[in-house]
Amino acid sequence: MNNQLYTIITVPDAVLRTKAHHVETVTDDLRRVFGIMHNTLIDAEGVGLAANQVNRLERICIVQLPDEPKICMVNPEIIWRSEEKAVFTEGCLSIPGHFADVLRPATIRVAYLDENGVKQELESRSPLENAAIQHEIDHLDGILFVDYLSRLKRDVILRKAEKETRLRKDIL
């Protein structure tokens, strides 16, 4: 098994605020990228990872819930959102150690290509899956979960996270 990993990008890296590009064709190289992203996600003990977070700007992401098969999404698009809203406590591998309650549609339906280029449609089946899919699609649009918070909460989290990133870099 290939144990290659990507480095996860953290705030304030500008790539996290950059919109990812549409993928024209699902290739063997893209499947290899998904494999490395999956290894990275498992190593980081996360539930989702978008290409932006590993310094790539393809419109791809992966969601891996506990005891569930991984979901690899190419060009994911939310095609339906419930009017009902739900709050879920979210964190982010790119803002490590910080969590906040985020209000999002309670259920979504997403269309995407899987890692074999086959069209798929999925309606979120659990609060965790629902939050994870929306969170990763947001990443592909350059949006972070803190963008759903009040300006004060967002600024506090980002300032702390950026300071922690600088401290980690100083240690290395």
KEDO-465279 format. One record per residue: x, y, z of N, C-alpha, C, O in turn; residue in three letters. Coordinates in nm, 4 decimals, padded with zeros to 6 digits, m for minus. Each point is the difference from the previous one (the first is absolute). Example, Ala and Ser with C-alpha at 12.3 -4.5 7.8 and 13.67 -1.06 7.14 Angstrom:
<dobas>
01.3190,m00.5690,00.7800,m00.0890,00.1190,00.0000,00.0900,00.1200,00.0000,00.1036,m00.0019,00.0665,Ala $
m00.1386,00.1069,m00.1385,00.0820,00.1190,00.0060,m00.0770,00.1090,00.0730,00.0509,00.1108,00.0169,Ser $
</dobas>
This chain:
<dobas>
00.0846,m00.1189,00.0000,m00.0846,00.1189,00.0000,00.0884,00.1243,00.0000,00.1017,00.0049,00.0693,Met $
m00.1405,00.0937,m00.1462,00.0733,00.1250,m00.0082,m00.0375,00.0863,00.1205,m00.1172,00.0330,00.0186,Asn $
00.2153,00.0032,00.0627,m00.0251,00.0803,00.1187,00.0383,00.1458,m00.0186,00.0225,00.0714,00.0977,Asn $
m00.0150,m00.0270,m00.2220,00.0347,00.1384,m00.0292,m00.1060,00.0924,00.0592,m00.1190,m00.0312,m00.0025,Gln $
00.1635,00.1461,00.0560,m00.0912,00.0968,00.0602,00.0252,00.1386,m00.0585,00.1110,00.0326,m00.0422,Leu $
m00.2165,00.0475,00.0409,00.0131,00.1416,m00.0311,00.0164,00.0759,00.1311,m00.0392,m00.0484,00.1062,Tyr $
00.0970,00.1667,m00.1146,00.0021,00.0921,00.1127,m00.1306,00.0781,m00.0032,m00.0391,00.0526,m00.1042,Thr $
m00.0282,m00.0452,00.2184,m00.1250,00.0756,00.0079,00.0331,00.1474,00.0207,00.0737,00.0362,00.0916,Ile $
m00.1292,00.0476,m00.1779,00.0200,00.1444,00.0037,m00.0866,00.0578,00.1122,m00.1141,m00.0421,00.0187,Ile $
00.1685,00.1383,00.0554,m00.0761,00.0635,00.1076,m00.0125,00.1501,m00.0240,00.0748,00.0588,m00.0782,Thr $
m00.1716,00.0018,00.1478,m00.0163,00.1454,m00.0097,00.1268,00.0657,00.0484,00.0595,m00.0483,00.0963,Val $
m00.0156,00.1548,m00.1571,m00.0702,00.0879,m00.0935,00.0337,m00.0239,m00.1470,m00.0151,00.0928,m00.0795,Pro $
00.0593,m00.2108,00.0392,00.0417,m00.0259,m00.1375,m00.1110,00.0395,m00.0987,m00.1149,m00.0416,00.0146,Asp $
00.1507,00.1213,m00.1139,m00.0964,00.0541,m00.0966,m00.0685,m00.1077,m00.0837,m00.1101,00.0231,m00.0499,Ala $
00.1719,m00.1398,00.0332,m00.0622,m00.1054,m00.0806,m00.1339,m00.0432,00.0612,m00.0883,m00.0479,m00.0712,Val $
00.0738,00.0646,00.2015,m00.1266,m00.0361,00.0654,m00.1138,00.0934,m00.0386,m00.1172,m00.0341,00.0160,Leu $
00.1517,00.1517,m00.0667,m00.1011,00.0985,m00.0423,m00.0144,00.0055,m00.1517,m00.0644,00.0905,m00.0532,Arg $
00.1239,m00.1867,m00.0162,m00.0018,m00.0029,m00.1458,m00.1016,m00.1031,m00.0484,m00.0059,m00.1116,00.0515,Thr $
m00.0732,00.1499,m00.1501,m00.0992,m00.0917,m00.0557,00.0696,m00.1042,m00.0875,00.0823,00.0335,m00.0852,Lys $
m00.1166,m00.1596,00.1077,00.0591,m00.1105,m00.0763,m00.0587,m00.0052,m00.1416,m00.1117,00.0453,m00.0249,Ala $
00.1906,m00.1019,m00.0662,m00.0382,m00.0079,m00.1412,m00.0771,m00.1289,m00.0303,00.0277,m00.1059,00.0563,His $
m00.1243,00.1182,m00.1461,m00.0777,m00.1137,m00.0489,00.0940,m00.1055,m00.0589,00.0957,00.0336,m00.0697,His $
m00.1230,m00.1595,00.0977,00.0790,m00.1106,m00.0550,m00.0676,m00.0474,m00.1282,m00.1186,m00.0332,m00.0002,Val $
00.1952,00.0303,m00.1086,m00.0564,m00.0391,m00.1299,m00.0152,m00.1511,m00.0129,m00.1010,m00.0481,m00.0514,Glu $
00.2013,m00.0274,00.0979,00.0011,m00.1451,m00.0187,00.0554,m00.0680,00.1239,00.0980,00.0456,00.0588,Thr $
m00.1616,m00.1551,m00.0199,00.0513,m00.0810,00.1101,00.1058,m00.0936,m00.0583,m00.0288,m00.0809,m00.0882,Val $
00.1509,00.0932,00.1385,00.1135,m00.0748,m00.0539,00.0623,m00.0890,00.1085,m00.0358,00.0079,00.1175,Thr $
00.1286,m00.0915,m00.1599,00.0750,m00.0812,00.0962,00.0762,00.0902,00.0968,00.0097,m00.0305,00.1189,Asp $
00.0443,00.1415,m00.1694,00.0717,00.0925,00.0871,m00.0929,00.0574,00.1075,00.0397,00.0142,00.1157,Asp $
m00.1619,00.0183,m00.1538,m00.0964,00.0522,00.0971,m00.0346,m00.1070,00.1042,m00.0154,00.0314,00.1180,Leu $
00.0033,m00.1561,m00.1607,m00.0257,m00.1097,00.0947,00.1180,m00.0157,00.0963,m00.0192,m00.0305,00.1177,Arg $
00.1401,00.0512,m00.1677,00.1196,m00.0037,00.0859,m00.0069,00.1123,00.1032,00.0318,m00.0207,00.1171,Arg $
m00.0733,00.1392,m00.1607,m00.0161,00.1148,00.0907,m00.1021,m00.0347,00.1079,00.0227,00.0275,00.1178,Val $
m00.1350,m00.0877,m00.1571,m00.1004,m00.0416,00.0988,00.0607,m00.0974,00.1015,m00.0290,00.0087,00.1194,Phe $
00.1121,m00.1004,m00.1661,00.0632,m00.0956,00.0903,00.0884,00.0689,00.1028,m00.0033,m00.0335,00.1184,Gly $
00.0828,00.1303,m00.1645,00.0877,00.0735,00.0920,m00.0836,00.0873,00.0933,00.0312,00.0119,00.1185,Ile $
m00.1366,00.0488,m00.1711,m00.0889,00.0793,00.0853,m00.0637,m00.0883,00.1076,m00.0117,00.0414,00.1153,Met $
m00.0294,m00.1625,m00.1528,m00.0612,m00.0911,00.0972,00.1006,m00.0368,00.1087,m00.0335,00.0015,00.1185,His $
00.1567,m00.0347,m00.1581,00.1049,m00.0294,00.0988,00.0191,00.1180,00.0945,00.0125,m00.0177,00.1211,Asn $
m00.0104,00.1385,m00.1779,00.0201,00.1221,00.0779,m00.1144,00.0206,00.0978,00.0215,00.0352,00.1160,Thr $
m00.1432,m00.0573,m00.1639,m00.1188,00.0159,00.0840,00.0013,m00.0980,00.1172,m00.0277,00.0382,00.1136,Leu $
00.0594,m00.1623,m00.1410,00.0050,m00.1021,00.1050,00.1103,00.0337,00.0999,m00.0208,m00.0087,00.1210,Ile $
00.1383,00.0472,m00.1715,00.1119,00.0354,00.0866,m00.0351,00.1172,00.0920,00.0415,00.0030,00.1159,Asp $
m00.1184,00.0938,m00.1680,m00.0374,00.1189,00.0771,m00.1224,m00.0240,00.0886,m00.0378,00.0863,00.0792,Ala $
m00.0233,m00.2033,m00.0929,m00.1191,m00.0360,00.0774,m00.1152,00.0970,m00.0246,m00.0700,00.0404,00.0929,Glu $
00.0516,m00.0036,m00.2206,m00.1095,00.0886,m00.0379,m00.1122,m00.0782,m00.0652,00.0082,m00.1219,m00.0152,Gly $
m00.1140,00.1936,m00.0234,m00.1116,m00.0631,m00.0702,m00.0159,00.0525,m00.1420,m00.0765,m00.0560,m00.0785,Val $
00.1478,00.1629,00.0448,m00.0093,00.0533,m00.1345,00.1246,00.0770,m00.0364,00.0685,00.0550,00.0863,Gly $
m00.0394,m00.0516,m00.2169,00.1162,00.0713,m00.0488,m00.0278,00.0472,m00.1420,m00.0423,m00.0777,m00.0856,Leu $
00.0666,00.2058,00.0621,m00.0170,00.0573,m00.1338,00.1375,00.0269,m00.0601,00.0978,00.0184,00.0724,Ala $
m00.0913,m00.0163,m00.2049,00.1275,00.0175,m00.0694,00.0735,00.1263,00.0445,00.1224,m00.0015,00.0126,Ala $
m00.1956,00.1111,00.0114,00.0642,00.1246,00.0426,00.0855,m00.0225,00.1252,00.1051,00.0619,00.0163,Asn $
m00.1506,m00.1497,00.0700,00.0684,m00.0215,00.1275,00.1349,m00.0699,m00.0159,00.0804,m00.0025,00.0932,Gln $
m00.0560,m00.0541,m00.2109,00.1289,m00.0635,m00.0267,00.0712,00.0704,m00.1158,00.0808,m00.0588,m00.0718,Val $
m00.1147,00.1878,00.0569,00.0660,00.0883,m00.0960,m00.0231,m00.0411,m00.1453,00.0881,00.0159,m00.0845,Asn $
m00.2047,m00.0678,00.0568,m00.0403,m00.0336,m00.1366,m00.1297,00.0753,m00.0274,m00.0799,00.0214,00.0911,Arg $
00.0589,00.0183,m00.2148,m00.1207,00.0765,m00.0288,m00.0945,m00.0698,m00.0971,m00.0724,00.0650,m00.0754,Leu $
00.0740,m00.1988,00.0779,m00.1030,m00.0749,m00.0728,m00.1253,m00.0033,00.0864,00.0076,00.0023,00.1229,Glu $
m00.1222,m00.0078,m00.1882,m00.1272,m00.0018,00.0715,m00.0314,m00.1446,00.0433,m00.0886,m00.0655,m00.0548,Arg $
00.1646,00.0186,00.1551,m00.0183,m00.1354,00.0515,00.0058,00.0021,00.1526,00.0681,00.0831,00.0601,Ile $
m00.1406,m00.1757,00.0004,00.0056,m00.0140,00.1448,m00.0351,m00.1436,00.0363,m00.0504,m00.0770,m00.0818,Cys $
00.0786,00.0440,00.2067,m00.0250,m00.1345,00.0498,m00.0634,00.0116,00.1384,00.0384,00.0851,00.0802,Ile $
m00.1356,m00.1714,m00.0537,m00.0637,m00.0081,00.1315,00.0102,m00.1449,00.0452,m00.0335,m00.0921,m00.0745,Val $
00.0801,00.0731,00.1970,00.0144,m00.1344,00.0566,m00.0566,00.0029,00.1410,00.0659,00.0444,00.0940,Gln $
m00.1899,m00.0927,m00.0805,m00.0634,m00.0078,00.1314,00.0403,m00.1296,00.0676,00.0325,m00.0976,m00.0678,Leu $
m00.0342,00.0950,00.2015,00.0328,m00.1244,00.0706,m00.0901,m00.1152,m00.0467,m00.1214,00.0163,m00.0120,Pro $
00.1812,m00.1308,m00.0138,m00.0724,m00.1214,m00.0382,m00.0822,00.0138,m00.1283,m00.0974,m00.0727,m00.0196,Asp $
00.1364,00.1652,m00.0670,m00.0689,00.0200,m00.1280,00.1037,m00.0035,m00.1120,00.1170,00.0302,00.0236,Glu $
m00.1583,m00.0667,m00.1455,00.0943,00.0075,m00.1122,00.0328,00.1463,m00.0316,m00.0824,00.0889,00.0216,Pro $
00.2022,m00.0656,m00.0722,00.0380,00.1367,m00.0364,m00.0836,00.0458,m00.1186,m00.0427,m00.0802,m00.0832,Lys $
00.0207,00.2102,00.0776,m00.0722,00.0616,m00.1107,00.0970,00.0957,m00.0687,00.0377,00.1024,00.0570,Ile $
00.0022,m00.1361,m00.1790,00.0868,00.0867,m00.0800,m00.0883,00.0782,m00.0956,m00.0778,m00.0588,m00.0752,Cys $
00.0894,00.1906,00.0774,m00.0865,00.0846,m00.0822,00.0821,00.0877,m00.0933,00.0919,00.0701,00.0422,Met $
m00.1270,m00.0755,m00.1685,00.0585,00.0849,m00.1027,m00.1090,00.0973,m00.0441,m00.1111,m00.0417,m00.0328,Val $
00.1421,00.1695,00.0319,m00.0942,00.1056,m00.0384,m00.1326,m00.0098,00.0764,m00.1066,00.0047,m00.0613,Asn $
00.1120,m00.0183,00.1947,m00.1252,m00.0108,00.0752,m00.0802,00.1290,m00.0069,00.0548,00.1103,00.0013,Pro $
m00.1864,m00.1275,m00.0086,m00.0899,00.1153,m00.0073,m00.1243,m00.0315,00.0818,m00.0636,m00.1035,m00.0198,Glu $
00.0294,00.1922,00.1108,m00.1230,m00.0173,00.0779,m00.1151,00.0378,m00.0913,m00.0091,00.1132,m00.0475,Ile $
m00.0793,m00.2105,00.0235,m00.1112,00.0236,m00.0925,m00.1325,00.0200,00.0729,m00.1001,00.0360,m00.0620,Ile $
00.0989,m00.0594,00.1937,m00.1199,00.0238,00.0798,00.0405,00.0191,00.1452,00.0877,m00.0697,00.0511,Trp $
m00.1530,00.1652,00.0148,00.0211,00.0276,00.1422,m00.1352,00.0045,00.0682,m00.0942,00.0590,m00.0530,Arg $
00.0832,m00.1207,00.1699,m00.1252,00.0081,00.0747,m00.0154,00.1410,00.0559,00.0984,00.0697,00.0246,Ser $
m00.2230,m00.0295,m00.0052,m00.0237,00.1284,00.0657,00.0299,m00.0107,00.1483,00.0363,00.0989,00.0636,Glu $
m00.0512,m00.2184,m00.0083,00.0315,m00.0227,00.1414,00.1499,00.0163,00.0210,00.0808,m00.0448,m00.0813,Glu $
m00.0455,00.1091,00.1907,00.1408,00.0223,00.0330,00.0391,m00.0868,00.1186,m00.0852,m00.0433,00.0776,Lys $
00.2151,00.0185,m00.0644,00.0529,m00.0764,00.1125,00.1346,00.0594,00.0392,00.0745,00.0515,m00.0834,Ala $
m00.0459,m00.0602,00.2129,00.1288,00.0458,00.0514,00.0868,m00.1222,00.0253,m00.0447,m00.0986,00.0586,Val $
00.1696,00.1065,m00.1038,00.0954,m00.1084,00.0230,00.1326,00.0631,00.0410,00.0418,00.1004,m00.0576,Phe $
00.0233,m00.1586,00.1556,00.1306,00.0505,00.0425,00.1047,m00.0482,m00.0988,00.0206,m00.1202,m00.0172,Thr $
00.0455,00.2160,m00.0476,00.0979,m00.0319,m00.1032,00.1396,00.0411,00.0419,00.0197,00.0945,00.0765,Glu $
00.0755,m00.1678,m00.1286,00.1411,00.0334,00.0111,00.0583,m00.0132,m00.1389,m00.0716,m00.0316,m00.0950,Gly $
00.2004,00.0553,00.0824,00.0621,m00.0041,m00.1320,00.1475,m00.0338,00.0131,00.0699,00.0558,00.0846,Cys $
m00.0232,m00.1467,m00.1676,00.1411,m00.0364,00.0018,00.0897,00.1180,m00.0361,00.1187,m00.0005,00.0325,Leu $
m00.1742,00.1011,m00.0991,00.0770,00.1191,m00.0368,m00.0074,00.1096,00.1064,00.0667,00.1029,m00.0109,Ser $
m00.1477,m00.1257,00.1126,m00.0083,00.0900,00.1161,00.0037,m00.0916,00.1225,m00.0967,m00.0063,00.0759,Ile $
00.2078,m00.0641,m00.0569,00.0048,m00.1066,00.1014,m00.0287,00.0486,00.1420,00.0468,00.1052,00.0436,Pro $
m00.1262,m00.1872,00.0268,m00.0279,00.0262,00.1404,m00.1096,00.1002,00.0272,m00.0255,00.0332,00.1158,Gly $
m00.0404,00.0162,m00.2199,m00.1054,00.0995,00.0178,m00.1325,m00.0561,m00.0514,m00.0062,m00.0623,m00.1059,His $
m00.0994,00.0862,00.1838,m00.1320,m00.0540,m00.0312,m00.1049,00.1079,00.0247,00.0181,00.0881,00.0840,Phe $
m00.1275,m00.0965,m00.1583,m00.1104,00.0939,00.0200,m00.1281,m00.0604,m00.0561,00.0037,m00.0847,m00.0893,Ala $
m00.1153,00.1287,00.1422,m00.1305,m00.0418,m00.0507,m00.0299,00.0752,m00.1288,00.0119,00.1224,m00.0063,Asp $
m00.0509,m00.1976,m00.0965,m00.0299,00.0580,m00.1306,m00.1426,m00.0381,m00.0392,m00.0391,m00.1163,00.0096,Val $
m00.0377,00.2152,m00.0536,m00.1368,m00.0209,m00.0453,00.0011,m00.0205,m00.1511,00.0477,00.0849,m00.0754,Leu $
m00.1014,m00.1997,00.0325,m00.0048,m00.0339,m00.1427,m00.1348,m00.0662,m00.0295,m00.0735,m00.0344,00.0926,Arg $
00.0404,00.0162,m00.2224,m00.1175,m00.0803,m00.0324,00.0109,m00.1381,00.0661,00.1076,m00.0598,00.0022,Pro $
m00.2190,00.0099,00.0513,00.0002,m00.1268,00.0735,00.0248,m00.1199,m00.0904,00.0531,m00.1018,00.0445,Ala $
m00.0910,00.1134,m00.1705,00.0189,m00.1082,m00.0968,00.0356,00.0622,m00.1346,m00.0504,00.1063,m00.0365,Thr $
00.1371,m00.1739,m00.0354,00.0351,00.0451,m00.1352,00.0000,m00.1198,m00.0943,00.0066,m00.1152,00.0428,Ile $
m00.0141,00.1454,m00.1714,00.0233,m00.1000,m00.1035,00.1138,00.0546,m00.0851,m00.0018,00.1158,m00.0416,Arg $
00.1004,m00.2008,00.0166,00.1179,00.0425,m00.0750,00.0190,m00.0901,m00.1214,m00.0168,m00.1217,00.0081,Val $
00.0520,00.1832,m00.1206,00.0327,m00.0741,m00.1223,00.1504,00.0130,m00.0216,00.0584,00.1055,00.0248,Ala $
00.0029,m00.2132,m00.0710,00.1447,m00.0005,m00.0199,00.0382,m00.1183,m00.0869,m00.0816,m00.0883,m00.0263,Tyr $
00.2063,00.0875,m00.0178,00.0571,m00.1178,m00.0641,00.0795,m00.0732,00.1072,00.0661,00.0634,00.0822,Leu $
m00.0717,m00.1963,m00.0823,00.0816,m00.0756,00.0947,00.1409,m00.0165,m00.0576,00.0302,00.0524,m00.1072,Asp $
00.0555,m00.1252,00.1786,00.1398,m00.0132,m00.0425,00.0159,m00.0782,m00.1300,00.1097,m00.0059,m00.0555,Glu $
m00.2186,m00.0544,00.0063,00.0039,m00.0689,m00.1291,m00.0665,00.0808,m00.1111,m00.0142,m00.0481,m00.1124,Asn $
m00.0263,00.1709,00.1441,m00.0627,00.0864,m00.0993,m00.1478,m00.0276,m00.0201,m00.0589,00.0463,m00.0977,Gly $
m00.0024,m00.1220,00.1897,m00.1419,m00.0348,m00.0103,m00.0831,00.1038,00.0754,00.0307,00.0346,00.1141,Val $
m00.1363,00.0147,m00.1796,m00.0882,00.0981,00.0642,m00.0698,m00.0639,00.1195,m00.0518,m00.1114,m00.0079,Lys $
00.0518,00.1845,00.1180,m00.0634,m00.0456,00.1231,m00.0849,00.1127,00.0563,00.0214,00.1176,m00.0291,Gln $
m00.1188,m00.1573,00.1109,m00.0798,00.0958,00.0738,m00.0174,m00.0570,00.1395,m00.0254,m00.1194,00.0161,Glu $
00.0389,00.2036,00.0838,m00.0061,m00.0457,00.1380,m00.0786,00.1001,00.0827,00.0229,00.1206,m00.0085,Leu $
m00.1159,m00.1715,00.0886,m00.0672,00.0839,00.0981,00.0629,m00.0311,00.1346,00.0140,m00.1164,00.0373,Glu $
00.0238,00.2206,00.0354,00.0679,m00.0214,00.1279,m00.0855,m00.0861,00.0922,m00.1211,00.0188,00.0121,Ser $
00.1896,m00.1154,00.0534,m00.0705,m00.0997,00.0797,00.0153,00.0205,00.1503,m00.0687,m00.0649,00.0789,Arg $
00.1573,00.1538,m00.0395,00.0217,00.0235,00.1428,00.0457,00.1442,00.0189,00.0483,00.0622,m00.0946,Ser $
m00.0629,m00.0083,00.2156,00.0484,00.1372,00.0245,00.1495,00.0152,m00.0291,00.0419,00.1019,m00.0549,Pro $
00.0390,m00.2021,00.0911,00.1439,00.0080,m00.0253,00.0288,00.0001,m00.1499,00.0785,00.0819,m00.0479,Leu $
m00.1411,m00.1726,m00.0260,00.0215,m00.0047,m00.1444,m00.0455,00.1302,m00.0653,00.0686,00.0533,m00.0872,Glu $
m00.1833,m00.0025,00.1289,m00.0548,00.1234,m00.0536,00.0976,00.1165,00.0206,00.0309,00.0737,m00.0937,Asn $
00.0166,m00.0584,00.2167,00.0932,00.1089,00.0299,00.1310,m00.0187,m00.0754,00.0540,00.0961,m00.0547,Ala $
m00.0021,m00.2195,00.0513,00.1286,m00.0261,m00.0650,m00.0044,00.0315,m00.1490,00.0915,00.0633,m00.0528,Ala $
m00.1964,m00.1067,m00.0147,m00.0100,00.0249,m00.1444,m00.0085,00.1498,m00.0277,00.0705,00.0508,m00.0872,Ile $
m00.1561,00.0202,00.1604,m00.0117,00.1443,m00.0224,00.1310,00.0714,00.0327,00.0405,00.0919,m00.0712,Gln $
00.0250,m00.1340,00.1778,00.1274,00.0580,00.0420,00.1061,m00.0161,m00.1096,00.0724,00.0945,m00.0315,His $
m00.0640,m00.2152,m00.0263,00.1025,m00.0245,m00.1033,m00.0325,00.0732,m00.1295,00.0905,00.0513,m00.0660,Glu $
m00.2168,m00.0455,00.0287,m00.0368,00.0757,m00.1204,00.0306,00.1480,00.0213,00.0463,00.0677,m00.0918,Ile $
m00.0721,m00.0174,00.2122,00.0371,00.1389,00.0300,00.1491,00.0230,m00.0233,00.0389,00.1010,m00.0587,Asp $
00.0449,m00.1949,00.1047,00.1444,00.0142,m00.0216,00.0307,00.0203,m00.1483,00.0844,00.0823,m00.0356,His $
m00.1524,m00.1569,m00.0499,00.0249,00.0096,m00.1437,m00.0382,00.1369,m00.0555,00.0448,00.0391,m00.1078,Leu $
m00.1280,00.0331,00.1827,m00.0397,00.1357,m00.0385,00.0771,00.1066,00.0770,m00.0312,00.1187,m00.0097,Asp $
00.1326,m00.1610,00.0867,00.0804,00.0955,00.0760,m00.0674,00.0504,00.1266,00.0350,00.1060,00.0519,Gly $
m00.1317,m00.1823,m00.0024,m00.0763,00.0381,00.1196,00.0411,m00.0905,00.1156,00.0122,m00.1214,m00.0163,Ile $
00.0089,00.1817,00.1337,00.0342,m00.0751,00.1202,m00.1189,m00.0013,00.0957,m00.0852,00.0886,m00.0058,Leu $
00.0791,m00.1890,00.0940,m00.1143,m00.0085,00.0909,m00.0120,00.1238,00.0886,m00.1102,00.0349,00.0421,Phe $
00.2212,00.0315,m00.0136,m00.0056,00.1200,00.0837,m00.0723,00.1153,m00.0696,m00.0408,00.0959,00.0656,Val $
00.0247,m00.1042,m00.1966,m00.0711,00.1047,m00.0732,m00.1487,00.0033,00.0346,m00.0683,00.0974,m00.0318,Asp $
00.0171,m00.2024,00.0965,m00.1405,m00.0056,00.0412,m00.0200,00.0582,00.1399,m00.1132,00.0094,00.0475,Tyr $
00.2215,00.0295,00.0180,m00.0072,00.0508,00.1366,m00.0098,00.1519,00.0001,00.0183,00.0646,m00.1031,Leu $
m00.0476,m00.0084,00.2203,00.0025,00.1460,00.0121,00.1422,00.0466,m00.0280,00.0955,m00.0765,00.0130,Ser $
m00.0830,00.2009,m00.0510,00.1318,00.0547,m00.0319,00.0945,m00.0131,00.1194,00.1173,m00.0335,m00.0164,Arg $
m00.1687,00.0599,00.1357,00.0822,m00.0079,00.1210,00.0515,m00.1421,00.0218,00.1196,m00.0191,00.0220,Leu $
m00.2081,m00.0812,m00.0278,00.0421,m00.1390,00.0202,00.0978,m00.0439,m00.1079,00.1007,m00.0648,00.0285,Lys $
m00.1314,00.1007,m00.1528,00.0883,m00.0355,m00.1126,00.1393,00.0592,00.0196,00.1002,m00.0700,m00.0145,Arg $
m00.0941,00.1982,00.0472,00.1290,00.0667,00.0159,00.0803,m00.0586,00.1151,00.1216,m00.0155,m00.0113,Asp $
m00.1878,m00.0172,00.1217,00.0695,m00.0590,00.1147,00.0606,m00.1352,m00.0389,00.1169,m00.0260,00.0282,Val $
m00.1958,m00.0591,m00.0923,00.0495,m00.1319,m00.0399,00.1139,00.0131,m00.0999,00.1025,m00.0667,00.0143,Ile $
m00.1186,00.1516,m00.1152,00.1043,00.0134,m00.1015,00.1286,00.0578,00.0575,00.1090,m00.0445,m00.0359,Leu $
m00.1202,00.1431,00.1247,00.1214,00.0561,00.0625,00.0737,m00.1068,00.0804,00.1220,m00.0126,m00.0103,Arg $
m00.1956,m00.0639,00.0896,00.0623,m00.1062,00.0801,00.0630,m00.1057,m00.0905,00.1133,m00.0425,00.0223,Lys $
m00.1873,00.0010,m00.1239,00.0501,m00.1048,m00.0905,00.1244,00.0465,m00.0754,00.0949,m00.0767,m00.0164,Ala $
m00.0950,00.2011,m00.0291,00.1162,00.0527,m00.0717,00.1214,00.0084,00.0923,00.1119,m00.0289,m00.0423,Glu $
m00.1331,00.0681,00.1669,00.1095,00.0049,00.0974,00.0546,m00.1408,00.0236,00.1215,m00.0191,00.0055,Lys $
m00.2107,m00.0799,00.0085,00.0429,m00.1386,00.0202,00.0772,m00.0519,m00.1212,00.0971,m00.0740,00.0160,Glu $
m00.1386,00.1117,m00.1361,00.0716,m00.0396,m00.1221,00.1411,00.0591,00.0017,00.0965,m00.0699,m00.0307,Thr $
m00.0841,00.1968,00.0659,00.1331,00.0642,00.0070,00.0876,m00.0709,00.1035,00.1182,m00.0238,m00.0244,Arg $
m00.1757,m00.0097,00.1388,00.0762,m00.0686,00.1051,00.0471,m00.1379,m00.0467,00.1133,m00.0395,00.0276,Leu $
m00.2004,m00.0344,m00.0989,00.0384,m00.1317,m00.0532,00.1158,00.0147,m00.0976,00.0941,m00.0792,00.0029,Arg $
m00.1003,00.1794,m00.0888,00.1059,00.0214,m00.0987,00.1299,00.0392,00.0688,00.1078,m00.0408,m00.0432,Lys $
m00.1170,00.1202,00.1506,00.1208,00.0391,00.0750,00.0660,m00.1213,00.0647,00.1226,m00.0074,00.0074,Asp $
m00.2027,m00.0872,00.0393,00.0520,m00.1202,00.0648,00.0699,m00.0892,m00.1007,00.1033,m00.0602,00.0294,Ile $
m00.1618,00.0524,m00.1505,00.0598,m00.0825,m00.1055,00.1179,00.0706,m00.0567,00.0654,m00.0519,m00.0905,Leu $
</dobas>
